[in-house]
């Protein structure tokens, strides 16, 4: 494995991405009706070939990504590699999810004056604008109100207005938004990595070049990428002392998806620790300042967007849908069914109680991480990444791409350690959980489990010293646009002036 150069990994990953996209033209999340005739169903033989090509390409991309992370490429090389691996997705149909059709339908609903927070896409005229998108929405989302914030719905409305609700132009315009989100993530990762003394190339590898992000943000067009990009940008400004701008950006991220609100707590830690004066004043500024700024942005965007405050009542709609990746939902379902079989009790209250217990545990962990951050034991942004991972792990609904909430943060702060290895292995495994069409077959969990087991073995082998190269840490010259040996130093070499590496971990 170590024989692969960064350039060889780049070419292998680009070929894998191209193969995955080519297979996706046959087996992706194709619309119910495409008036342009580009994304249409195919026969059995073509579909079989499409699945084989898509999975082969995905595997090549995952292998290339894993090897690339051990090749020690610099920032410039990694940015160029990101362009290579992203390019095949630009004109692809939606892959691994049909959520973009919900976005387009909801944008059309806003444009036509429907209340997206009380009704679902089924209210659209099948023969009118957005009708094809509404017909392509997944079954359980057809009558579900939008769980997204007004800022994202304004973007969706603009997309519907510019494209007339037509499928292909609408999807491609949504992909431009996703690509913008990816660029914002890459920009923020480099700056956060520098703030935390980490290698920018390694941060880009885990946070932006990640196959889970490429497949589900660029390919699947999930708005989680936009939420993450705005949240990371907010953290960058906060660490640089511009916490008002940072809090405003996090407010916008909340108006895409509400979990971004967790970032306010850790931005508050940054603000409070940087403030002067008595302890009470510093704590009050940290707790109230960022929240007040983000709250003002939320109110302003909601009023200007014209969608109303109905989003406050739809944040739990996703939790009604069972996903096998949610440990609390799985446990609640099992306990509820046991109660029904043994005692004849209603299983729904039991399931809800277990789900609520999971959320309570997540909030407790977030509070502990905030305390550790406030007392200086854990850097605030790193604690934010851990908090988001905890929130996802204990949520009543978990999708593979939710892992990206915390991954993009930890990519810039984790260095080489258990947290980084964990999210890397999970990223490689979870890309297999979903079919290119967006469904979640049983064999997807089997493939994910096998990949996870293999990833653990590789990490252990590297930790034993058989495959890990020198630890690369940022130096003063590791800036965007620089590459080469001057950008890094080997921390395995003796250095009397360097602090103990364990103190930085």
C-alpha positions in Angstrom: 0.0 0.0 0.0 2.8 2.4 0.8 4.1 2.2 -2.8 1.3 4.4 -4.1 2.4 8.0 -4.7 0.0 11.0 -4.2 -0.2 11.4 -7.9 -1.1 7.7 -8.4 -3.8 8.0 -5.8 -5.1 11.1 -7.5 -5.5 9.3 -10.8 -7.1 6.2 -9.2 -9.6 8.4 -7.3 -10.5 10.4 -10.4 -11.1 7.2 -12.3 -13.2 5.8 -9.4 -15.3 9.0 -9.2 -15.9 8.9 -13.0 -16.9 5.2 -12.9 -19.3 5.8 -9.9 -20.9 8.7 -11.8 -21.1 6.8 -15.1 -22.9 3.9 -13.2 -25.1 6.5 -11.6 -26.5 7.6 -14.9 -28.2 4.1 -15.0 -28.9 3.5 -11.3 -28.8 6.9 -9.6 -31.7 8.6 -7.9 -33.4 9.2 -11.2 -36.5 11.4 -11.4 -40.0 10.0 -12.0 -40.2 12.0 -15.2 -37.5 14.0 -17.0 -38.9 16.1 -19.9 -35.4 16.5 -21.3 -34.9 12.7 -21.5 -31.4 12.7 -20.0 -32.1 10.9 -16.6 -34.4 8.1 -17.5 -34.7 4.5 -16.4 -32.9 1.7 -18.3 -33.4 -2.0 -18.9 -32.3 -4.8 -16.5 -28.9 -5.4 -18.2 -28.0 -1.8 -18.2 -29.0 -1.4 -14.6 -26.9 -4.5 -13.6 -23.9 -3.0 -15.4 -24.6 0.3 -13.8 -24.6 -1.1 -10.3 -21.3 -3.0 -10.9 -19.6 0.1 -12.3 -20.9 2.3 -9.5 -19.8 0.1 -6.7 -16.4 -0.6 -8.4 -15.9 3.1 -8.8 -16.9 3.8 -5.3 -14.5 1.2 -4.0 -11.6 2.6 -6.1 -12.4 6.1 -4.7 -12.4 4.9 -1.1 -9.1 3.0 -1.6 -7.5 6.0 -3.3 -8.7 8.3 -0.5 -7.3 6.0 2.2 -3.9 5.7 0.5 -3.8 9.4 -0.3 -4.1 10.2 3.4 -0.9 8.2 4.0 1.0 9.8 1.0 1.6 13.0 2.9 0.5 15.4 0.1 0.6 19.2 0.8 -2.2 21.7 0.5 -1.8 22.6 -3.2 -1.7 19.0 -4.3 -4.7 18.2 -2.2 -6.7 21.1 -3.6 -5.9 20.1 -7.1 -6.9 16.5 -6.3 -10.2 17.8 -4.9 -10.9 19.4 -8.2 -10.1 16.2 -10.0 -12.3 14.0 -7.8 -15.2 16.5 -7.8 -15.3 17.2 -11.6 -17.1 14.0 -12.6 -20.0 14.8 -10.3 -20.8 18.2 -11.8 -23.2 17.0 -14.5 -24.3 13.8 -12.8 -27.9 13.0 -11.9 -28.6 12.9 -8.1 -26.7 10.1 -6.5 -27.4 8.2 -3.2 -30.4 10.3 -2.3 -33.6 11.8 -3.8 -33.7 14.7 -1.3 -32.8 17.3 -3.9 -36.3 16.7 -5.4 -37.8 17.7 -2.0 -35.7 20.9 -2.1 -36.9 21.8 -5.6 -40.5 21.0 -4.8 -40.3 23.0 -1.6 -38.8 25.9 -3.4 -41.7 25.8 -5.9 -44.1 25.7 -3.0 -42.6 28.8 -1.5 -42.7 30.5 -4.9 -46.4 29.6 -5.3 -47.3 30.8 -1.8 -47.9 27.4 -0.1 -47.0 27.0 3.6 -44.1 24.5 3.4 -44.2 24.1 7.2 -47.8 22.7 7.2 -48.1 20.7 3.9 -45.8 18.5 1.8 -44.9 18.5 -2.0 -48.0 16.6 -2.9 -49.9 19.9 -3.0 -48.2 20.9 -6.2 -50.0 20.5 -9.5 -48.4 17.4 -11.2 -48.6 19.2 -14.6 -47.3 22.5 -13.3 -43.9 23.9 -12.2 -42.2 21.6 -9.7 -44.7 18.8 -10.5 -41.9 16.4 -11.8 -39.9 17.1 -8.7 -42.8 16.5 -6.4 -43.5 13.2 -8.1 -39.8 12.2 -7.6 -39.8 12.8 -3.9 -39.4 9.7 -1.7 -42.7 8.2 -0.5 -42.5 9.2 3.2 -41.6 12.8 2.3 -44.4 13.5 -0.1 -46.7 14.8 2.6 -44.1 15.8 5.1 -43.6 19.5 5.9 -40.1 21.0 5.4 -37.7 20.6 8.3 -35.3 23.2 6.8 -34.8 26.8 7.8 -35.9 29.9 5.8 -32.5 30.7 4.5 -32.2 27.4 2.6 -35.8 27.7 1.4 -35.0 31.1 0.0 -32.2 29.5 -2.0 -34.6 26.8 -3.1 -37.2 29.3 -4.1 -34.6 31.2 -6.2 -33.6 27.9 -7.9 -37.3 27.2 -8.7 -37.8 30.7 -10.1 -34.7 30.6 -12.3 -35.4 27.1 -13.7 -39.2 27.1 -13.8 -39.1 24.0 -11.6 -37.6 21.9 -14.5 -35.7 18.9 -13.2 -32.3 18.9 -14.9 -31.6 22.7 -14.6 -32.9 22.7 -11.1 -30.7 19.9 -10.0 -27.6 21.4 -11.7 -28.2 24.8 -10.0 -28.6 23.1 -6.7 -25.2 21.4 -7.4 -23.6 24.8 -7.9 -24.8 25.6 -4.3 -23.3 22.3 -3.1 -20.0 23.1 -4.9 -20.0 26.5 -3.2 -20.5 24.8 0.1 -17.5 22.5 -0.6 -15.3 25.5 -1.5 -16.4 27.2 1.8 -15.6 24.0 3.8 -12.1 23.8 2.2 -11.4 27.5 2.9 -12.4 27.2 6.5 -10.6 23.9 7.0 -7.3 25.5 6.0 -7.7 28.4 8.4 -8.9 26.3 11.3 -6.0 23.9 10.8 -3.6 26.8 11.0 -5.2 28.1 14.1 -4.8 24.7 15.8 -1.3 23.9 14.5 -2.4 21.1 12.2 -1.4 20.2 8.7 -3.6 21.8 6.1 -3.3 19.0 3.6 -4.3 16.4 6.2 -7.3 18.6 7.2 -8.4 18.8 3.6 -8.0 15.1 3.1 -10.3 14.2 6.0 -12.7 17.1 5.7 -13.1 18.0 2.0 -11.7 15.0 0.0 -13.7 12.6 2.1 -15.7 10.2 -0.1 -18.7 10.5 2.2 -18.8 14.2 1.5 -18.2 13.9 -2.2 -20.9 11.3 -2.6 -23.6 12.9 -0.4 -22.9 16.6 -0.7 -21.7 16.9 -4.3 -23.3 13.8 -5.6 -26.4 13.7 -3.4 -26.7 17.5 -3.0 -27.6 17.3 0.7 -27.8 20.7 2.3 -25.7 19.5 5.3 -22.7 20.7 3.3 -24.0 24.2 3.3 -24.8 24.1 7.0 -21.3 22.8 7.7 -19.6 25.3 5.5 -21.4 28.3 7.2 -20.8 26.8 10.6 -17.0 26.3 10.0 -16.7 29.8 8.6 -18.4 31.2 11.7 -15.8 29.3 13.8 -13.0 30.8 11.8 -14.2 34.4 12.4 -14.8 33.7 16.1 -11.3 32.4 16.7 -10.0 35.6 15.0 -11.8 37.8 17.4 -14.7 38.7 15.0 -17.3 36.8 16.9 -20.2 39.0 15.8 -19.6 38.0 12.2 -19.0 34.4 13.2 -22.2 34.3 15.2 -24.1 35.7 12.3 -22.8 33.0 10.0 -23.8 30.4 12.5 -27.2 31.9 12.5 -27.4 31.4 8.8 -26.2 27.8 9.2 -29.1 27.3 11.7 -31.4 28.6 9.0 -30.3 25.7 6.8 -30.4 23.0 9.5 -30.9 23.6 13.2 -28.1 21.4 14.6 -25.7 24.2 13.8 -27.0 25.9 16.9 -24.6 23.7 18.9 -21.7 25.8 17.6 -23.0 28.8 19.5 -22.2 27.2 22.8 -18.5 26.8 21.8 -18.2 30.2 20.2 -19.5 31.5 23.5 -16.6 29.8 25.2 -14.2 31.5 22.8 -15.9 34.9 23.5 -16.0 34.5 27.2 -12.4 33.5 27.5 -11.3 36.4 25.4 -13.4 38.9 27.3 -12.0 41.1 30.1 -13.4 42.1 33.4 -15.0 40.1 36.2 -15.8 36.4 35.8 -19.6 37.1 35.9 -19.3 39.6 33.0 -17.2 37.3 30.9 -19.5 34.3 31.4 -22.6 36.5 30.6 -21.0 37.8 27.4 -20.0 34.3 26.3 -23.5 32.8 27.0 -25.6 35.7 25.7 -23.6 37.5 23.1 -23.3 34.9 20.3 -26.9 33.7 20.9 -28.2 37.3 20.7 -26.5 37.9 17.4 -27.5 34.6 15.9 -31.1 35.1 17.2 -31.3 38.4 15.5 -30.1 36.9 12.2 -32.6 34.1 12.6 -35.5 36.5 13.1 -34.4 38.8 10.2 -34.0 35.9 7.8 -37.4 34.4 8.8 -39.2 37.7 8.3 -37.4 38.6 5.0 -37.8 35.1 3.7 -41.6 35.3 4.1 -41.9 31.6 5.1 -43.0 32.4 8.7 -41.9 30.8 11.9 -43.5 27.4 11.2 -40.0 25.9 11.0 -39.9 25.9 14.8 -42.6 23.3 14.8 -41.2 21.0 12.1 -37.7 20.2 13.6 -38.9 16.9 14.9 -40.5 15.5 11.7 -37.4 13.6 10.7 -37.4 11.7 14.0 -40.7 10.1 13.1 -38.9 8.1 10.4 -37.0 5.1 11.6 -33.4 4.7 10.4 -31.4 1.6 11.4 -28.3 3.7 12.1 -30.0 5.4 15.1 -29.0 3.4 18.2 -31.7 5.0 20.4 -34.4 4.3 17.8 -33.3 0.7 17.4 -33.2 0.2 21.1 -36.6 1.9 21.6 -38.1 -0.2 18.9 -36.8 -3.5 20.4 -37.9 -2.6 23.9 -41.3 -1.3 22.7 -42.0 -4.6 20.8 -40.9 -6.6 23.8 -43.3 -4.7 26.0 -46.1 -5.3 23.5 -45.4 -9.0 23.3 -44.9 -9.6 27.0 -47.4 -7.1 28.5 -49.6 -5.9 25.7 -48.4 -2.3 26.1 -48.3 0.3 23.3 -44.7 0.3 21.9 -44.8 4.0 20.7 -44.4 5.6 24.2 -41.5 3.3 25.0 -39.7 4.1 21.7 -40.3 7.8 22.3 -38.9 7.6 25.9 -35.8 5.9 24.7 -35.3 8.4 21.9 -35.7 11.2 24.4 -33.2 9.6 26.7 -30.7 9.4 23.9 -31.1 13.1 23.2 -30.8 13.9 26.9 -27.6 11.9 27.0 -26.3 13.8 24.0 -27.1 17.2 25.7 -25.3 16.0 28.8 -22.2 15.1 26.8 -22.3 18.5 25.0 -22.5 20.2 28.4 -19.5 18.2 29.6 -17.5 19.1 26.5 -18.5 22.8 26.9 -17.2 22.7 30.5 -14.0 21.1 29.5 -13.6 23.7 26.8 -14.3 26.6 29.2 -11.8 25.3 31.7 -9.1 25.0 29.0 -8.8 21.2 28.9 -10.2 20.9 25.3 -9.9 23.5 22.5 -13.4 24.9 21.8 -13.6 24.0 18.1 -12.3 20.5 18.8 -14.9 20.1 21.5 -17.5 21.3 19.0 -16.6 18.5 16.6 -16.9 15.9 19.4 -20.2 17.4 20.5 -21.6 17.1 17.0 -20.5 13.5 16.7 -22.2 12.7 20.0 -25.4 14.4 18.9 -25.5 12.4 15.7 -24.7 9.1 17.5 -27.6 9.6 20.0 -30.2 11.2 17.7 -33.5 9.5 17.0 -32.8 9.7 13.2 -29.3 9.1 11.8 -28.3 9.2 8.1 -24.8 8.4 6.9 -24.0 11.9 5.9 -24.9 13.3 9.4 -21.4 12.1 10.4 -20.1 14.9 8.3 -21.3 17.5 10.8 -18.6 16.6 13.2 -16.1 15.2 10.7 -15.5 18.5 9.0 -14.7 20.1 12.3 -12.5 17.3 13.7 -10.6 17.3 10.4 -9.0 20.6 11.3 -8.4 19.9 15.0 -7.9 16.2 15.7 -4.4 15.7 14.5 -3.4 12.1 14.5 -5.3 10.3 17.1 -8.3 8.2 18.0 -11.0 10.7 17.0 -9.4 11.2 13.6 -9.0 7.5 13.0 -12.6 6.8 14.1 -14.3 9.3 11.8 -12.0 8.2 8.9 -13.0 4.6 9.3 -16.7 5.4 9.7 -16.5 7.7 6.6 -15.1 4.9 4.5 -17.7 2.4 5.8 -20.8 4.5 5.6 -20.5 5.3 1.9 -21.6 1.7 1.3 -24.7 1.9 3.5 -26.8 3.6 0.7 -27.4 2.5 -2.9 -26.8 4.9 -5.7 -30.6 5.1 -6.1 -30.9 6.3 -2.5 -32.4 3.1 -1.0 -30.8 1.3 2.0 -30.6 -2.4 1.3 -29.5 -5.0 3.8 -26.3 -5.8 1.9 -25.3 -2.1 2.3 -25.0 -2.6 6.1 -23.0 -5.8 5.4 -20.6 -3.9 3.1 -20.3 -1.1 5.6 -19.6 -3.5 8.5 -16.9 -5.3 6.5 -15.3 -2.0 5.5 -15.4 -0.8 9.1 -13.7 -4.0 10.2 -11.0 -3.7 7.6 -10.5 0.0 8.5 -9.9 -0.9 12.1 -7.3 -3.5 11.1 -5.5 -1.0 9.0 -5.5 1.6 11.7 -4.1 -0.9 14.2 -1.4 -1.9 11.7 -0.5 1.7 11.2 -0.4 2.3 14.9 2.0 -0.6 15.3 4.4 1.3 13.0 4.1 -1.0 10.0 2.4 1.5 7.6 2.3 5.0 9.2 4.7 7.6 7.9 6.1 10.5 9.8 3.5 12.7 11.7 3.1 15.8 9.6 2.5 19.0 11.6 2.0 22.5 10.3 4.9 25.0 10.2 4.8 28.6 9.4 5.1 27.9 5.7 2.1 25.6 5.4 -0.2 28.1 3.8 -2.8 27.7 1.0 -0.9 27.5 -2.2 2.3 26.2 -0.8 3.5 22.6 -1.2 6.6 20.5 -0.8 8.9 19.6 1.9 9.2 23.1 3.4 5.5 22.9 4.4 6.0 20.2 6.9 8.4 18.8 9.4 9.0 15.3 10.7 8.1 15.3 14.4 9.8 11.9 14.8 13.1 13.7 14.4 14.8 14.9 17.6 14.0 18.6 18.3 15.0 20.1 21.6 12.9 23.1 21.0 9.7 21.3 20.2 7.2 20.7 23.0 6.2 17.1 23.8 3.9 15.8 21.0 1.5 14.4 23.6 0.9 17.8 25.0 -0.4 19.0 21.6 -2.7 16.0 21.0 
